[in-house]
Amino acid sequence: MEKAVEERVNAWLNGDYDENTKAEIWEMQRHHPEDLADAFYKDLEFGTGGMRGVMGTGTNRMNRYTVAMATQGLANYVLQAVKGRQARMSVAYDSRNHSKEFSEIVADVLSANGIQVFLFDQITPTPELSFSIRHLHCDSGVMITASHNPKEYNGYKAYWNDGGQLVPPHDKNVIAEVRKIKGMSDVKLQRNPALVTYVGEEVHVPYLQLIKNLSLHPECIRNQKDLNIIYTPLHGTGVYMVPRSLKNFGFTNVNLVEKQAVPDGNFSTVVSPNPEETAAMKMAIEQAKATNADVVLATDPDADRIGVAVRKEDGEFELLNGNMTLTLLVYYLIKEWKHHGKLDGKQYVVKTVVTTELVRDIAEKEGVHCYDVLTGFKYIAEKIKELEGKETFITGGEESFGCLAGDFVRDKDAVISCSLLAEFAAWAKDHGKTLYEVLQEIYLEYGYYRERLLSITKKGQTGAEEIKQMMKDFRNHPLSQIAGVKVVRIDDILLSKSLDCDSRKETPIAQPVSDVLQYFLADGSKVTMRPSGTEPKIKFYFSVREPLASREEFAAAHRKAEAKIDAIIKDLKLE
């Protein structure tokens, strides 16, 4: 056993840890030394978004002790930030195994440190936790969730007083405080019951009312109140909020996928509870086909990501990718804000740099500003905070199935997204269309956009060096053309500059420094490359555009777009 591992193991065996935990360590020592090494070879990292990992015993696992130590570090920073007055924090949890237990431990530590805690009394969507921070005038918040990861995982998301996840300087400052906590002897764990308040309906009701206030066409819902909606929460928190919100909007024919409507940390009907995967959506789509449904909606376990499947002309259902879903939401909201006379040139949408440029096309055509931010919804939240009182946020999102409308939540929100896309489906049906046909109309107006993500895994130190070299090569030896198409612009976010390839003029990029490189081509294609911040991968995002003159050309345009992406990948020698 390596010395560092042995030291961590002995610290737990000799420290203030419960006997069951010590028994598990002894068991691994005797029979599973490789598991012991993996469980203790490092501390579970608290990164800029919190922490996430496999549940189990050890410093590199999600367990009651790693949760308690992380919370003590966060508490220390919050207490420094509030400068003497009593701090307030909101805490929520999802349906995963141990999530409730971990949330109670968070409340123990926070209250032991003199912080007023508002702890949700049942599983709750991540976006509602975000909403509650501002609604309850909190200084920070914690969500216990591992989002759409497999059942073995759990996680810890930390939020600041604007309801968004931690951004600079708070993210690095919290990390520094968490790293100062060396063991349980540094943790205050004795709950102060007087400082823990359980909350539920007093947050649910105003949250749902604000969502309802986003509705733009209640008359269409009245006309199509029996719209056949199939919804699956994938065993998660959405089961409590999405049906309530849809009922609030006026929908009367919302049909749950019953086997997936039971909160279940083992996610017993799916391999992975991720609504962007066809396998996870299989039961919902089968139910939709059997009942001739109008639309399929799904949410991941903490109800921040949305999955949407729409019925095509042949009766089959297509699962939309994240760019398509965001496109529909942006198109509907901007068009209807215009219809209601709500556009005056001071409205905006936000997307991440890897998200489809179709969002920008739609926004700019109607005089709506479109801002790009780095990958991660916390940067969208940061932009909303920056523009408060100056411009009005309509909607925004990212290609990874996260959308938001309205500014009362500062994270991606599938409860809001499900409600508004169901309304859009009702509007479409009221006009004799389906969402699929509306999507085709958007492509006819703006061109057919197709996107693809390619992740290349490079493990270990050698892999990390290979990824670094790949980025260095693309940066230091810029391409003049890709797959026979001229490169017209190169954005290097690491160097904070944008190069016009014709004029050779450089302009600054107003983004935080990040290792992201983008090539823009003469035909409207975009290639983005960046190393993953959490996995041993380098990610390539491809977006291409094909002209589309008629519905009859749709299949041909799709084939051409896919072939164009294949050609780009081949030219870049990525496969």
Secondary structure, 3 states (H helix, E strand, C coil): CCHHHHHHHHHHHHCCCCHHHHHHHHHHHHHCHHHHHHHHCCCCCCECCEEEEEECCCCCCECHHHHHHHHHHHHHHHHHHHCCCCCEEEEEECCCCCHHHHHHHHHHHHHHCCCEEEEECCCCCHHHHHHHHHHCCCCEEEEECCCCCCCCEEEEEEEECCCCECCCCHHHHHHHHHHHCCCHHHCCCCCCHHHEEEECHHHHHHHHHHHHCCCCCHHHHHHCCCCCEEEECCCCCHHHHHHHHHHHHCCCCEEECHHHCCCCCCCCCCCCCCCCCHHHHHHHHHHHHHHCCCEEEEECCCCCEEEEEEECCCCCEEECCHHHHHHHHHHHHHHHHHHCCCCCCCEEEEEECCCCCHHHHHHHHCCCEEEEECCCHHHHHHHHHHCCCCCEEEEEEECCCEEEECCCCCCCCHHHHHHHHHHHHHHHHHCCCCHHHHHHHHHHHHCEEEEEEEEEECCHHHHHHHHHHHHHHHHHCCCCEECCEEEEEEEECCCCEEEECCCCCEEECCCCCCCCEEEEECCCCEEEEEECCCCCEEEEEEEEEECCCCHHHHHHHHHHHHHHHHHHHHHCCCC
